[in-house]
Amino acid sequence: MRRLILGLGNPGERYAPTRHNLGFRVVDELARRRGVTVADEECGALVGSVPELLLAKPQTYMNRSGYAARCLVEVHGLEPGGVLVVYDEAALPLGRLRLRPAGSPGGHRGMESVVGELRTDEVPRLRLGIAPEEPPEDLVDFVLAPFEPGEREAVDALVARGADACEAWLADGAEAAMVRFNGRQD
């Protein structure tokens, strides 16, 4: 069965280094590991594939990511349960990740768009923690800002662990990946 890993973010160089683009970075890491280029345009997303796996980065901006999710699911005959959505999470401390097989979007507008377009909350998701020790004054400014130099090592480790969690989801399923990665912070 073919599956889709959908990394959420915003297109363009301006947004590339921002907190909101961690989903893109995890997809890029998975593509690097598998020797795939995520550059074909399909359904409003940049896509790369290997047998049994589609990697995608919607180019519709975060809050409209659901269009690409729905289109790719329809075009490739996928089930929502076979889509893993990867995105930043301001409610988790920097460096933490949380994998879930389903649930509410929790106020994340990109995930709200995906759930709305797929018409189900039974969509696996991998949330990547970006929260600072002190709550930011303006959440939008915070997520659209680049990481601080002192955060970069933790972010690189989070991206690598996020890709590892995606690989575990693919190989062993959500439950086993959750046991292995949820709550763990290296």
C-alpha positions as MATLAB code, in Angstrom:
seq = 'MRRLILGLGNPGERYAPTRHNLGFRVVDELARRRGVTVADEECGALVGSVPELLLAKPQTYMNRSGYAARCLVEVHGLEPGGVLVVYDEAALPLGRLRLRPAGSPGGHRGMESVVGELRTDEVPRLRLGIAPEEPPEDLVDFVLAPFEPGEREAVDALVARGADACEAWLADGAEAAMVRFNGRQD';
ca = [
       0.000    0.000    0.000;
       1.359    3.396   -0.971;
       1.577    6.032    1.741;
       2.128    9.780    1.830;
       4.265   11.860    4.161;
       3.065   15.441    3.900;
       5.360   18.057    5.444;
       3.683   21.380    6.155;
       5.343   24.739    5.667;
       5.359   27.855    3.518;
       6.992   28.104    0.084;
       9.859   30.403   -0.794;
      13.264   31.387    0.521;
      11.766   33.937    2.914;
      10.128   31.165    4.948;
      12.736   28.413    4.526;
      14.596   29.065    7.833;
      11.457   29.659    9.920;
       9.948   27.589   12.697;
       6.828   27.067   10.593;
       8.810   25.084    8.009;
       9.923   22.143   10.124;
       7.559   19.836    8.223;
       9.344   20.726    4.986;
      12.714   20.067    6.624;
      11.690   16.588    7.765;
      10.454   15.740    4.252;
      13.757   17.037    2.837;
      15.661   14.800    5.268;
      13.584   11.761    4.274;
      14.184   12.576    0.615;
      17.927   12.869    1.228;
      17.996    9.490    2.989;
      16.126    7.820    0.131;
      17.910    9.594   -2.706;
      14.718   11.280   -3.921;
      14.226   14.791   -5.244;
      11.040   16.511   -4.079;
      10.575   18.790   -7.074;
       7.765   17.476   -9.293;
       4.690   19.689   -9.239;
       1.420   17.935   -8.487;
      -1.755   19.014   -6.710;
      -0.282   22.327   -5.578;
       2.684   20.555   -3.968;
       6.272   19.642   -4.666;
       6.385   15.850   -4.767;
       8.950   13.077   -4.894;
       8.321    9.367   -4.797;
       9.787    5.931   -4.446;
       7.763    2.718   -4.613;
       5.226    2.659   -1.785;
       5.979    6.228   -0.627;
       5.081    9.708   -1.755;
       6.814   12.711   -0.132;
       5.116   16.090   -0.514;
       5.492   19.741    0.482;
       2.332   21.788   -0.250;
       3.076   25.111   -1.932;
      -0.307   26.609   -1.031;
       0.952   28.165    2.226;
       0.369   26.590    5.609;
      -3.268   27.533    6.139;
      -4.378   25.974    2.834;
      -2.356   22.748    3.004;
      -5.519   20.668    2.925;
      -6.009   21.238   -0.799;
      -2.778   19.382   -1.621;
      -3.590   16.647    0.913;
      -7.043   16.014   -0.568;
      -5.856   16.167   -4.169;
      -2.933   13.778   -3.568;
      -5.174   11.355   -1.643;
      -7.699   11.360   -4.502;
      -5.176   11.154   -7.366;
      -3.176    8.343   -5.748;
      -6.122    6.443   -4.243;
      -4.861    6.776   -0.679;
      -6.747    6.479    2.580;
      -6.447    9.328    5.131;
      -4.938    6.820    7.580;
      -2.084    6.324    5.109;
      -1.108   10.002    5.243;
       1.341   11.210    7.897;
       1.211   14.997    8.304;
       4.385   16.529    9.778;
       4.310   20.043   11.229;
       5.596   22.432   13.896;
       3.805   22.604   17.244;
       3.991   25.686   19.486;
       2.351   23.758   22.363;
       5.297   21.339   22.689;
       8.712   22.317   24.065;
      11.514   22.772   21.557;
      12.966   19.388   20.700;
       9.971   17.262   21.675;
       7.880   15.391   19.175;
       4.529   13.697   19.400;
       3.081   11.155   16.985;
      -0.659   10.456   17.011;
      -2.829    8.287   14.736;
      -5.764   10.747   14.895;
      -7.227   13.655   16.832;
      -8.206   17.285   16.667;
      -5.984   19.834   14.925;
      -5.378   21.528   18.283;
      -5.634   25.006   16.791;
      -2.918   24.444   14.157;
      -4.320   26.037   11.021;
      -2.380   23.858    8.604;
      -3.709   20.719   10.258;
      -7.191   22.282   10.434;
      -7.047   22.676    6.660;
      -5.967   19.040    6.166;
      -8.685   17.679    8.480;
     -11.291   19.911    6.827;
     -10.392   18.907    3.280;
     -10.100   15.190    4.091;
     -13.324   15.393    6.156;
     -11.888   13.280    8.948;
      -9.655   13.707   11.964;
      -8.448   10.106   11.511;
      -5.233   11.404    9.950;
      -1.891   10.462   11.526;
       0.269   13.414   12.493;
       3.768   14.075   13.779;
       4.015   17.306   15.759;
       7.478   18.847   16.190;
       7.904   21.009   19.295;
       9.057   24.598   18.842;
       7.819   26.252   22.058;
      10.301   28.482   23.876;
      10.683   28.488   27.647;
       8.702   31.732   27.865;
       5.489   32.128   25.801;
       5.992   34.495   22.852;
       4.131   37.799   22.793;
       2.887   37.207   19.240;
       2.566   33.585   18.108;
       2.377   34.448   14.386;
       5.591   36.483   14.532;
       7.213   33.688   16.527;
       6.429   30.847   14.103;
       7.377   32.960   11.076;
      10.761   33.886   12.565;
      13.974   31.916   12.055;
      15.360   29.823   14.870;
      17.873   31.538   17.114;
      21.532   30.515   16.662;
      21.480   28.793   20.061;
      18.513   26.648   18.978;
      19.974   25.299   15.744;
      21.657   22.222   17.220;
      18.416   21.170   18.944;
      16.469   21.831   15.732;
      18.837   19.729   13.616;
      18.459   16.885   16.127;
      14.662   17.312   16.076;
      14.568   17.117   12.268;
      16.666   13.929   12.319;
      14.461   12.364   15.035;
      11.365   13.479   13.150;
      12.619   11.653   10.059;
      13.421    8.620   12.233;
       9.857    8.696   13.606;
       8.476    8.840   10.053;
      10.607    5.832    9.110;
       9.319    3.957   12.180;
       5.719    4.838   11.241;
       6.322    3.451    7.757;
       8.064    0.284    8.943;
       6.261   -0.571   12.180;
       3.030    1.458   12.286;
       1.797    4.273   14.476;
       1.557    2.414   17.786;
       5.137    1.115   17.730;
       6.478    4.489   16.569;
       4.558    6.252   19.349;
       6.062    3.980   22.004;
       9.539    4.571   20.623;
       9.402    8.353   20.078;
       6.668   10.105   22.089;
       8.018   11.922   25.106;
      11.614   10.997   24.317;
      13.998   13.892   23.951;
      17.628   13.168   23.083;
];
